[in-house]
Amino acid sequence: MAVTADAAVPDLRLAGLAAAAWLTALAGLHLDARRGLLVAAVAAVLAGLGAAHLLGLAGRPGPVVRRSGWIVVAVLIGVVCGGAATSARLAVRDAQPLQALIDERARVTAELVVREDPRAVRGGVVGRPPVLLVPARLVTVTGPAGQRVSVPARVLVLADDPAWRGLLPGQRLTAEGRLAEPRGGDLTGAVLMAGGPPVRLGSSSALQRAAGRLRAGLQRACAPLPDDPGGLLPGLVVGDTSQLPDAVEDDFRATGMTHLNAVSGSNVAIVVGAVLLLARWARAGPALAAGLCGLTLVGFVILVRPSPSVVRAATMGAVGLAALAAGRPRAAVPALAAAVAVLVLVDPELAGDAGFALSVLATGGLLLLAPGWRDGLRRRGVPPGAAEALAVPAAAQLACSPVIAGLTGTVSLVAVPANLLAVPAIAPATVLGVVAAIVSPVWPAGAEAVAWLAHWPAWWLVLVARCGARLPAGNLPWPGGVSGALLLAALAVALLVAARRPVVRRLVAVCTVAVMVGTLPVRVIAPGWPPAGWVIAVCEVGQGDLVLLPVSAGRAVVVDAGPDPAAADACLRRFGVRQVPLLVVSHFHVDHSGGTAGIFRGRRVDTVLTPQWPEPAVGRELVQTNAAAHGTPLVAAAAGWRYRAGTVDLVLIGPPYPMRGTRSDPNNNSVVLLVTVAGVRILLTGDAETEEQRALRERLPSPALRADVLKVAHHGSAYQDPAFLDAVRPAVALVPVGAGNTYGHPNGAVLARLARGGARVLRTDTDGDVAVVRAPDGLAVATGGADQGLRTP
């Protein structure tokens, strides 16, 4: 993408209005309609008073004062517009008849219109269809008493019936299910837990059906390709990542290349830019070239679906392309600000969309930072092409880094070089992919040939992401959330302002080199906590259980949540877990379920697995409430249930049947899991006591219970079956237990028996967090970041 400099200072007069509308809409999403209107009314009064004052002072104050005054008025007008637009949508979202049905968790029949393509939750249960998320618009809903409510609110459908997968945007349908409270922070009015297949009412529009055929044709053309580039290519072209392997997606996330997996402004600019180059090569006039580019833009939006994210991407891409083609960034900045304001007012939910923020910031970085950086590099002797190639990804990455840091809790050191290496492959892969999609309905063999050509640049992107993700210290930890984003943004602005002085530039360069030279070798030699290659970790959360099983970078299966949400959240932060594909609650005692809210805090949890035994009710309701608040499905599974994600292969082996009349029925109906992580067998026993352990031993042959690592049941209590422990014969035994507990946990005789059997016993009350590491010569354990060698028998 070319960058053209403009000596004039960019026109920022509309930027204040756009930023105010954006931030007000973002704040409004977390308020109610009444408070949003109050904010808008106060801002309207202040804007009117300010405008009247400025008009009354015409000719007296200097131009700088007048300009500043009108900027303030523009900001207030932005607050008015953002507050009013968001409040109108909130009134629909929070409609009282719909809220009454949600509060009752009523089973309803809903008439819906699909808004976006169904997308599957990552990971999944072996042998079962994946859970699908289907954004839709509610037309009517009929309650259990026959009451009919008409509210055009947004609804998120959670379904596992395969019939939901083939739906197209615009499809009208009816579905039955149970309503639940949405997570908040957006315009979703309810979550519908669908209980079966949808009933279609007619069909979607002809344009949507045509787009569906093209997308399906692209998938068929990519099917013969190798999994990694073949799964990536539809993501590059139309944002379809349904066939993208988890490992590739994790590599792209680690190297700051996730924007390539979704439709962004760069996709739009590449496709429309290719048409513009062809038009110029054919000597087409400006009017014809503009018309062709406009038709291409409309067609591309139809191909990838006119969802809010795609409309946002098309708008940002069109603004950036227009600016670069016209060579007038001074005029492009007001166009960008106007586009932001219009998009936020049309759909206030975009204000809280991370993709929207990244698109706006990346486009702003290209317009405001890249031209000056490119010219500065050229003045220092860098060739024009190389200067532009360096300036564009660096400017976009710097502009986006605060949002990325807030979302991931890390700052990437490899993002700029990785994106720089990716630049030559993006355009050919995207253009060839679009060609393959277009010809697929009429010439399938030709589409496969074009896709084969496109898979080579896609393979290069996969290789860059894979190598970048495996570099030591490629990502440094950073405070997550809003505070981390604001902190990095403040530092970036301060450096940009200070770097105008040569002395400061040299000082920053010297300090950066010194920090990297001083810290990177340390991180490579002693990478810190968690240790590299860990396969299971048990956190110190007091008298309770919290176990982590690594799926991939930043993702882990969590088994139990401990007694305290703050301790659970802190544990996941220590291990860098930002997403939980599966949360298992072994049973509903509070020392295993009380911290559930901490697992959800700032993280996406895809599925919650619970025991079939429903007691105690307090713990069960706590888990159900947290899951419903975040739109997460619950699965109450029996023995034989299996789940695979990344490096984790998990099978539920207990209880083999419902246990009744035991010393503690909730304990003896604990979910017992046999897990394999990177070839290491791990047995997680919850609080299973003697009765359940004996039942497992009687139902399963001894080799099936053999494990390298045992999470000792019930905090190492005395209620253990000796024959069960002998059958497991672990090399490592982990005991989650609270210091100074009054239950007598752990039992000394149980620990002594495990030690005599050859197990290395570690306990969280004395060792703190404990991790087991897969080493080349066996297993090793780490406590508090200090590795302690251990060979398996």
N, C-alpha and C positions, 0 to 999 in steps of 0.2 A: 504494500500500500504506500503510495507516494505521499510525501509531506511537503507542502509548499509554505515557505515562510512569508510573513507579512510584517513589514517594519512597523506598521501602526500598532498601537496598543489595542488589545481585544476589547470589544464593546461589552461591558458587563452589567449594563443597566437592567436587563431583564433577569439576570442571575438571582438577584435578591428576591424577586417575586416568585421565581420557580423554586428556590430553596425553601422559602417560607411555606409555600403551598405543600411541598413535599414533607417537610418536618411536621407541619400541622396535621396533615393526613396521617402520618405515622403515629403521632401522639393520639389522634382521635381513634385509631383502631383499638387502642387499649382503654378508651373511655366509653361513655354512653352518649346517645344522641343529644340529650339535654345539656350535658357539659360542653360538648362540641359546639352547639349553637351558642352557648353563653360566651365561649371564647371568640367565636366569629362576630358576635354582636359587639363585644368590647372593642375588638380590632376595627370594626366598621366605624364606630364612633370616633376612635382615635385617628383613623385615616381621614375621615371627614374634617375633623378639627385641624389636622395637619395640613391638608390641602387648602382649606380656607385661609389658614395663616400664611401659607406660602404665596397664594394669589394676592392677598392683601399687602404683601411686602414686595410686590413686583417692582423691579428697578432699583430697590434700595440695597439689599445685601449683595455680596459679590457672587460670581458664578459658581464658585466652589461650594458656598453655603447653600445656594439654591439646588445645585446638583445633589448634594448630600441629603437635603431635606426631601427631595422627590424620591431618592432611593429608599428612605425610611417609609415614605408613603407607599411605595411599591411593595415593600416587605409586608406592611400591614394589609394591603389588598390581597397579597398572597395568603396571609393567615385567614382572611375572610373567605376567600374562595376554597381553600383547603378544608377549613372547618365546616362550611356549609355543605360542600359536596360529600364529605365523609359522614356527617350527621344524617344526611338523607339516606345513605346506604345503611347506616347503623339502625335507623328506625325500622327498616325492612328486616335486617338481621335479627333484631331483638323483639320482633312482633310478639305480643303477649299470647295469642292463641298457640303459636308454635312453641313458645317457651313452656307453656303448661304441659304440652305433650312430652317435651323433653324431660321436664322434672318428674313426670310419671314413668319415664322410660317405657313409654307406651309402644305396643306393637301396632303398626300402622300399615296402610296401603298408600303408596305415594306415586303420583304421576310426575315424571321427571323429563328433562331435556338434557342430554349428555353435552357437556361443555368441552371436554378434552378427551384424548385417547386414554383408555384404561392403561394403567401401568402397574407392573407387578412389584411387590415388595422384594427386596434383595434377600438372598438366602432362601431357605424353604425346607419343608418337610418332605422327606423321601416318600414317594408313593402317594402324595397328596398334591392337588393343584395349588399354585401359589395364591396368596392373598392379593387381590386386585384393589387398587385405589381408583375410583371413578369420580372425578369432579362433575357435578351436575347442577342444574337449576330446577328448583321446585316449582311445580305448577299448582298442584293441589295435594293435600294430604287428608286421608280419612282415618279418624281415630277409632279406638276399640268400641266406643259407644255409637259409632256412625256419624259423629260430628265431622263436617267437611270444612277444611281451612284452605283458603287460597292466598298464598304468600309467595311472591317471586324471589325467595331467599336462595342463597347458594348452599348446596348440600354436598358432603363428601360421603360417597358410598363405599363401604368395605364389603367385598364379596369374594367368595372362593369358588363359585360355580363357574365352570369353563365357558358357559354361555355369555358371560359378561365380556369376555376377551375380545370378541369380534365387533363390538359396538363402535360406531363412528360418531364424531361430533355432530350435533343437530338431530340425533336420533331421539324420537319421543317414545317413552315406555312407561310401564307401571311395574312396581316392585313392592314386595312385602318385606318387612323387617322391623327392627326395634330401633327407636331413636335414642341417641346419646348426646351428651354435651360436647361441643367442639372444644378444641384446645384454647381458643381465643387468639387475639392478635391479628385476625384477618376478618374477612366478611363472610366466612362460613357460618351459617345459622344453625346447622345440626349435622350430626354424623348418623348415617343410616346403616345399621348392621344388617345387610341383606341376608335373608334366610333361604334363598333359592334363586332360580333363574329369572331374568327379566321377561316381561311380556311386551313385545315390540308393538308399537302403534304406528303403522305405516313404515316409511323408510326415510333415511337422511336425504339431504339435497343431492342433486346430480353432481355438483362440484365436489362435494365431500366423497361421494362414491368414486368419482374419477381419481381424486387424490389417493383414496384407499387402494385402488388398483395399481397406481404407480408405486406406492410405498411397498405393497406386497410384491410387485415385480422386482423392485430393488432387493428385497430380502431373498427372493428366489435366485436372482443373479449372483448374490454373495454367498449362497449356501455352499457351492463347491470349494470356496476359498478356505485357507487355513483359519482356524478359529479366531485368533487374535486380530489380524487385519480385517478378516471378513465380518467380525462382530463390530469393529470400530467404524467401518465405512458407512453404514446406515446412520450411525450417530453423527458423523461429520456432515452428512448431507441433509438429513431430515430430523435429526435429534432422536432417532429411534435406537435406544441402547438395550433393547430387550435381549439381544443375543451377545452383548458385550461381556466377556469373562470378568468375574470379580477381580481377579489379579490385575488385569489391565486397567480397570477403573481405579483401583487403589494406587497403581503406579502413576496414573495421570493426576490423581489428587495430590500425591506426595511431591510432584514436580511442578505444581501450579499450572497444569495443562487441562484442567477439567472443563474450561470454557470451550474446548474443541469438541467435547462430547455432547454439546447442546447447541441448538440454533442460536446464533448470536449475530450482532451487527456485522462482524467480520465475514460470516457466511453470505449475508446479503450483499456486502460490498464486493466480495470475490465474484459472485455470480453476475451481478449487474455490471461490475467492472469488466468482466470478460466480454459481455455483450457490447459494452461501450468501445472496447478495443477493436472488436470485429467491425463495428459500425464505422469507426474511424479508418480502419484498414480498407474498407469498401468505399471510402470517400463519401459516406452519407452526410447530409447536411445536419446542422444542429437540431432542427425540429424533428427530423426523422430519427436521429440518434436518441433524442430525449423520449420520443414516443416508444421506441423499442425498449429502452431501459425501463420505462414505466410499465409496459406490458410484462416484461421479465419479472419485475418486482412483484406485480400482482400474481403472476403465475407461480412464483416461488413461494409466496405466502400461502397460496392455496395448497401447493404440494406439501408443505410442512405443517399445515393446519393454521387457520387464523386464530390461535389461542392468544390470550393476553401476552404471554411471554414472546410469542412470535411477532405480534404486532409491535411490541416494544423493540425487539431486535431489528425489525424492518425499519422502524422510525429512526433508531440510532444509526443503523447502517446507511440509510438514505442521507441523513444529515452529514455524516462523516464523508461519504462519497461526494456529495454536492460540494462540500467545502474543499476537498482535495482536488476535484475536477475544476472548480472555479478559481482555485488559488487564492481564496479570500477568507482566511480563518477569522478575520475581524467580523465578517458578516455571519460566519458559521456559529460563533458562540451564542449570539442572540437566537439563532434558529434552534440550537440545542436547548437553550433555556425555555423557549416557547414550546418545544416538543415535550420536554419534561413536564411543564405545567399542564399542558393539554392532556397528556396521558394520565397524570395523577388525578386530575379532575374527572376524567371519564371513568377511570377505574382506580379508586383510592387504595385498593388492596395492593397495587404495585408499589406503594410507598414502603411496604414491609417486605418486598420481594428482594432477596439478595441478588438474584440475576439482574433485576432492573438496576440496582445500585452499581453492580459491576459494569453493566453496559454503559451507563451514564458516565461513570468515572473513567472508564477506558477511553471513551470518545473524547471526554474533556481533556484527558492526558495527551491524546494525539493532537488536539487542537492547540492547547496552551503550552505544553512542555516540549513535545517532540521537535517542532521547528527550531526553537532556540538551541536545543541540545545538538541537533544535527549540524546547524551552522557553526556552533562552537567546535565540534569535532573537525569539521572541514577546515576551519581556520588553523587548527593544530596539525594539519597535514594528512588527516584521514581521508581516503578516497570517498567521493560522494556516495556511491552505492553502499560501501561499508558503513559510512556515517549514518545513513538512513536506516540500515538494517539494525544498527546498534541502538539508535535513538527511539525507534518505534516501540519495540518490546519493553525497553527500560522505562519509557514514559508510561506506558499502559500498566506495567507491573507496579510502579511506584504509586500511581493513582489508585489502583485496586488493592494494594497491600493492607491498608487498615481494615477493610471489610473482610478480606481473606483471613487476616490474623484474628479478628473477632470471631469468625465462624469456626476456625480450626484450632485456635490456641497455639499456633506455630508461625514462625517467620521463615520462609523458604529462602535458602541461599542458592538454590539451583534453578529457580523459576526463570530468571532472565536468560541465562545461557541455554536452558532447555527450550524455551520459547524461541530464542534466536535460531537454534538448530532446526526447530520445527518449521520455520517460515517457508523454506523452499518447497516443502511437501504439502502444505495446506491447500494452496490454490489448485494444483493439478488433481489432488485427491477429491476435492469438492466438486470441481467442474466435471471431471470424468464420472463421478458418482451421479451427478444430476443427469448427465447424458444417458447413463445406464438406466436410470429410472424412467426417463422419457421414452426410450425405445423399447423398454421391456414388454409393453402390451402387444406391440406389432412385430417385434423381432427378438424373441427370447435368447436365441443363440448369440446375436450381436450384443445384447445387454450383458451376457456372461463374459464375452470377450472384452468389452469396455471395463467391466468390473475387475477382470483380471489385470488389466493395465492399471486401474486405480488402486489395486491392493498393494502395489509396490511402494508408492509414497505413503500409504497407510502403514505398511510394515515399518518404514523408517520412523514414523511417529511412535509406534509401539516400542521400537528399539531405543529411541531417545528417552521415552518415559521410563522404561525398564532400567536403563543404565543410571539415569538421574535419581531414581528412587533408591538405588542401592549404594549411592555414594554415602560414606560416613559423614555424619553431622550435616546432612543436606537440609534438615529442618531444625531450627532452634526453638525451644519452648518460649511461649509468650503468653501473657494474661489473655484469657478468652473473654467473650462477651462484649458488651458495649464499652465497658471501661478499657479493655485492651485495645479495641478499635480506636477509641478517642485518643488514647495515649500514643499509639503509633502515628495517628494522623497529626497530632500536635508536634511530635518529633520530626515528621517529614516536612511539615510547613516551616518549622524553625530552621531546619537544615537548608531548605530551598531559599529562605530569606537570607540566612547567614552566608550561604555559599556564593552570594554575589560579590563578597570580598575575597580577593586572592589569598590573603593570609588565612582566613577561615577555611577556604577550600583545601589548602595544603594541610592545615591542622586536622581536618576531618579525614582526609586521605591517610595521613600518618596514623591517626588513632584507629581507623578501620583496619588497616594492615596489621597494626600491633595487636589488636584484639583477635583477629583471625589467626595470626601466627602463634599467639599465646594460648588460645583456647582450643583450636581445632586439633592439634596433636593430643591434647589431654582428652578430648572427646573421642578421638579415634582409639587411643590406648585404653582409656577407662571411660566407656560410654555412659556410666552412671546408672540411674534407676529409672525404669526397670532394666534388668540385664538382657543383653542380646540373646535371642534363641529361647526365651522362656516359653514353657508349654502350659503352665498352670501357676496361678498366684492366689494366695489366701491373704486377705487384708485384716489388719488389726482394727476391729470395729467394736470392741467391747465384748460382752457376753452374747455372741451371735455369730452367724455365718455370712461370709461374702466371698465368693470364689469367682475368679476370672479365667476364661479360656480364650486365648488370642485367635481371632479369625484372620485378621490382616492388620496393616498399619492403621491405628486409630479405631479399630473395631474389635469387639470381644463379646462372647457369650457370657452372661452374668448369671450365676447360680446363687440365689438368695440375696437378700438386701440388708441383712443385719438389723439392729433395733433402731437406728438413728439416721434420718435422712442426711444430716450434715456429714456424718462419718462416711456414709455410702458415697455421697458426691465427692468428698475429699479423696476417697480410695480410687475412684475412677479417674480423677484428675491426676493423681500420682502416676498412674499407669498410662496416661494419655488416651483414655477411651473417650471417643467423641460420638460413637454410634453403637447401639446395642441391637444386633439383629435378633437376638432371642434373650429374654429374661425368664429364668426358671425360678419359681417359688416352690421349694420342696414340700412345705406344708405351711399352714396359716398361723403358727405361733408367732408372736410379735418379734421374737429375737431373730426371725428369718424374714419377716414381711414388713416390719415397722419402718425400714429405711427406703421403701419403694419409691417415695416421692423424690428422694435424692438421686435415684437412678435416672429418672425422667428429667431431672433438672438440666435444661440446656442441651438435651440429647434426644435423638430420635430412637425410639424403641419400636421395633417392627412387630414383634409377637411376644406374648406372655404365655408361658406354659404353667399351668397350675395342677395340683393334685385333684383327683376326683372326690376325695374325702372333703366335705364342705366345712368342717369345724377346725378351729373356733370361728364363729361368725364375724367377730370383730376384725380379724386379720383378713378374712375373705372379702369383706366389704371394703376394707382399705385398699386392697389390690385392685378390686373391680372399679372403684372410684377413680384411682389414678390412671388406670388403663382407659377408661371411658373418657376422661378429661383430655386425653391426648389422641383419641381415635385409634387406639391400639387393640387389635383383636386378642381375645383370650382363648386358649385351647386347654381343655381338661382331658388329658390323654391317658390311655391305659398302657399296660405293658406291651412292648413291640413297636411303640411309636418311635420314629427315627427322624433325625434332622441332620442336614449337612450344610455347611457354609465355610468357604475358605479351607483352612487346615483342620477344621473341627468336624468330626463324625461322631454323632451322639445317638445312643439308643437307650430308651427307657426300659429297664428290666424289672423294676419293682415299684409298688408291691405286685406280686404275681396274681393276687386276688384281694378283694376287700378284707381287711383285718378287723374283726369285731371282738369285743370283750377282752382286750389285752390290757396291760397296765396303763398304756396311754394310746388310745386309738389314733389321735392325730399324728403322734410320733411314728407309730407302726404302719401308717399309711403314707409315710414320706415318699416322695419321688426319689427313686434310686437310679442313677445314670451310669452307664458304662461308656466312656468317652475315649476316642483316639485322637490325639493331637500330634501331628508330625511323627507318627509311628509309636508314640508313647501311650500306653494304656493307663487310664485313670478311672478309678471307681469313686463316685460321689454318693454318699449314703444318707445325706440329710440328717435326721434324728432317728433313723431306724434303730429300734431296740432289739432285744433278744428274739422276740417272736417273728418279726419281719426278716431278720437275718437268717433265722432257722428255716423259714419258708423259702427264702431264696436259695439256700444251700440244698434244700430237698428238691426243689424244682429244676435247678440248673446243675450241670456237671461241674466239678471243681475247675477244670481248665477254663470254663466260661467266666469264672469269678476271678481268675488270676489277673493281677494288675501290677504295674510298676509303681504307681502312686495311689495311695489310699487317703481320702479325706475321712478321718475317723469320725464315726457317727456320734451324735449327741454330745459334742464337745469333750469326747473321751470319757464319758460316764462309765459306771460299772456295769451298765446293762448291755453287755456285749456277749455274743456267742463265740466262745473260744474256737470252735471248729470253723466258724466263718472266717475269723481272722487268719487261721492257719491255711484255709483255702485261698485267700487273697494273696498272702505271703508278699507284701509290698517291699520295695526297696526304699521307699520314702513314705512316711506316715505324717500327715499334716493335721494338727489339732487346733481348730479355731476356738478360742476360749478367752473369757474376760479375766483380767487380773483381779484377785481378791474376791471372786464370786463366792456366794454362800451355798452353792450346791455341791461342793466337794469335787468340782471338775478341774482338771482331769483326774481319773482314778490311777493311782500309782501302779497297781497290779496290771492294769491294761497296758500302760506304757511299757512296763517291764517285759510283758509277753511279746509286744511288738518288737522291742529291741532285741530280745533273745532270738526272734525269728529273722534277724538280719536287717531290720528296718532302721533307717535314720529318722528319729522322731523330732519334729519341730513343732513348737506351739506359739501362738501369737501373743500370749500374755507375757512371755519372756523374750521372744525373738522378734516381735513386731511383724511387719509385712514379710511374707515368705514366698519365694518364687522357686520353681523347679526349672532347671535349664537342661536342654538337650545338648550335650557336649559330644565331640567326636569319639571319645572313649567311654561313653556311658551317660550317666545323669550327674548333674551337679545341683546344689542348692545354694540359694543366695538369700541373705537376711540383711536388711538395712543397706543393701548395695554391696556387701562383701561376699564374694563367691567363696564357696567352700567345696572342694572337690569331693566327688563321691562316685564310685564305680558301682554299676549294677551287678548283681551276682550273675 
